[in-house]
Amino acid sequence: MHRIVIVTPALADANNGNWQTAHRWARMLARNHRVRLAAAWPGGAGAGDDAGADDTLMIALHARRSAASVAQWRALRPRAPLVVALTGTDLYRDIAHDPAAQASLQAADRLVVLNELGAQGVPAALRPKVRVVLQSCAARRAPVKTARHLRVLMVGHLRDEKSPRTYFEAARRLVHRGDIRLDHVGAALDPALGAEATALMAACPRYRWLGGLPHGATRRRIQAAHLLVHPSRMEGGAHVVIEALRSGTPVLASRIDGNVGLLGADHGGYFPVGDAGALAALLQRARDEPAMLAALAEQGRARAGLFEPRHEHAALLALVAGLPALRADATDAKNNPRTRP
């Protein structure tokens, strides 16, 4: 049994995908191991001097933002196993040029990616370290939905990586369509985007910015929507897409590896990154051509089984069991006062 520390820069108050991933992994791994969550290693908020002394395995989310913890672990636990889970900004931006993120990749025994195409974003020499762990959630039955209008939902904090302006512009292009309503859940991490969303509600009454909502409330809105729109510029494997698939809600998404690696290459709801015109055209088709919406729903059902919790749990256990033989005994470092944190 390992004593696992999961390092995640985002804790519960962030209410974002990294926190949801860390919290879910902690629950799953706690069935077989001792697990704790921390914002940094060693220790954490309010932790004493000995915090981290008993840890035998680190799983760090985010190669760049957890880089200091990764480096400290490798310095003080030179022979203990280390897993680094790569986010979208890691894979598709930071590891190309950020020295700290690159050092995390080199230090890790295993690199985890969250979509089927994720390994392609890792340098070829490091791909043997890569393991795919598809995220999961419980299934929900799709409710009966109104035929009076098409309820569209975007779930994503207002920041550039999520490309909210693509959704904003699609709403402007559809201002004449009273039968297409666009909701948006997400906090204004970029105040300028928050101001744009507020102004858009006045200009386009059928666009509603709902701000940040608790996870349970957001999941219910995903379940009730006719369509989820996910226009991101970069994603490691968006959990909201998985929640839509597991709720029977069809998805329209930007054609990026992080989305294609979840939805599959043959998915019929892709649009080019940043192309609001293409998104608006797909939304009109979804309203005007019932067969199109039904086809997207069927494609979603065909993929939904990949994201069952039992599969994610099994992948995590296999990841831990398949780690190198601790490069020696990981407890050596704990018992050696020269390497004690």
PyMOL commands that set and color helices and strands:
alter all, ss='L'
color gray80, all
select helices_A, chain A and resi 12-14+17-29+67-76+88-92+94-96+99-107+118-121+124-129+160-162+164-173+191-203+215-224+239-245+257-263+276-288+290-307+309-321+331-335
alter helices_A, ss='H'
color red, helices_A
select strands_A, chain A and resi 3-7+34-38+57-61+82-85+110-113+130-132+150-155+180-185+207-211+227-230+251-254+270-271
alter strands_A, ss='S'
color yellow, strands_A
deselect
rebuild
show_as cartoon
